[in-house]
Each structure stands twice: as C-alpha cells, then as structure tokens.
C-alpha cells in the first residue's frame, strides 16, 4: 500500500509522488519530449506512462490540476540533483563576512584585515566593513572615515562598495561586493611564488649588527602599538 503522505525523514520539498502515489483524480500531462498532452484522468495518465516505458512523475503538485511529466524517475532525480548543485554554487554570493576596523588600527592589523577581505571577495562573498568609535574617538569621526576610504582604495581591484560609507550610531558601516571574475584581480595569496635564489642567499648571510640609535618619541609610540593612532597628535597639542 502506498503512503498518502511523505515519510518523516524526508523534507516536504524533496518528496515527489510517482505513479500510484499521485492522489489527484485528474492531472495535466507533459509528454517525454516536453509537449503538452492535456488533462487526463489519473488512470489514463499512468497507462500512457507504461506505454512509453517511463514513470508518471508529479512535478507541480500545487497546480490545479497537478502537473505530471512522463519521464524515467531515475533520470528525473539525476537532473534535479544537478540543478541543486548549481544552485549551491551561487549561494556564496549571498554570504556576508564582517571585517572590523578602528580609527587607530595598527598598520599590520590593517593589512591582515585587508588580506581577509580579499580572500572573501575572491570566494564570491560580500564583505561588511564595520568601524567602531570608542570614547573620545567620537569627537573626531574624520579619522574613522579616513581609514574606511583607505580600505576602499586598497580593495578596489577585488570589490566595490554598494554605497557610500554611512555613520550609524557609534560606528561606520560599509558593504562591499566582489567584482566579476573577468574584471577582478587574481588573489595574490593563491599565486604566491617562491622567493628568488638571490634573496635566499642574502637571507642566509645576515648583515653585521649595528648599534641602534636612541629612539625618538614617535618610535617609542610605534613600539607601544600606537604607530597609526591619529589621536596621539591631538595630545601633543593640548597645553600642559
């Protein structure tokens, strides 16, 4: 006895009724060549499928009457699986990865964030860039916009902004989309070659050490991790 309802283990969208499992009294039949055969009683449609040595497969159960196709069920499932695989390939474009910046981000950290964004864009993903202001940084939002504009300039060969950066609450938000493959630069991380032999030779023979000079005030700031902090310049202007 055929089941009137799909099994619990299968999703409603993946269940397809075939032959005697079709419950409608009349169905609209599509022939093996894709031609319309009209509306037929279910018994006549099943007999027609047997004559062509194929199955009667319900492809549009919600139509009135339901639409059925004369096709080999194994071939039908194979075609559907190919369509599902093609659809999954395009799902990357719907994925969004987030990159977080700050107005006083270190140059090295900025490069790491940029590298991640390039990888995401080259994998057909969107990138959401978020820059957060903290404390006194809200008084100088221009520094945040400078960092975002710099990020846009560096990412230009791989993606483009969907719109201008916007100030939302205590941060700046920017959405980036990947460029088409024929206009997008190649991912530099996938084609990194080996270093030249001359470079390896020079690296194997390090230069003699020199006595370091006394660090300046700017170098002291750099060693403390604030080499790219624009707010340090504001502190120097404050009278003591």
Secondary structure as UniProt FT lines:
FT   TURN            8..9
FT   TURN            12..14
FT   HELIX           19..21
FT   STRAND          26..30
FT   TURN            32..33
FT   STRAND          36..41
FT   HELIX           42..51
FT   TURN            52..53
FT   STRAND          55..60
FT   TURN            61..62
FT   STRAND          67..71
FT   HELIX           73..89
FT   HELIX           90..94
FT   STRAND          96..102
FT   TURN            103..104
FT   HELIX           107..122
FT   TURN            123..124
FT   STRAND          126..132
FT   HELIX           135..140
FT   HELIX           141..155
FT   TURN            156..158
FT   STRAND          159..161
FT   STRAND          166..168
FT   TURN            169..170
FT   STRAND          171..178
FT   TURN            181..183
FT   TURN            188..190
FT   HELIX           197..204
FT   HELIX           217..223
FT   TURN            224..225
FT   TURN            227..228
FT   HELIX           231..237
//
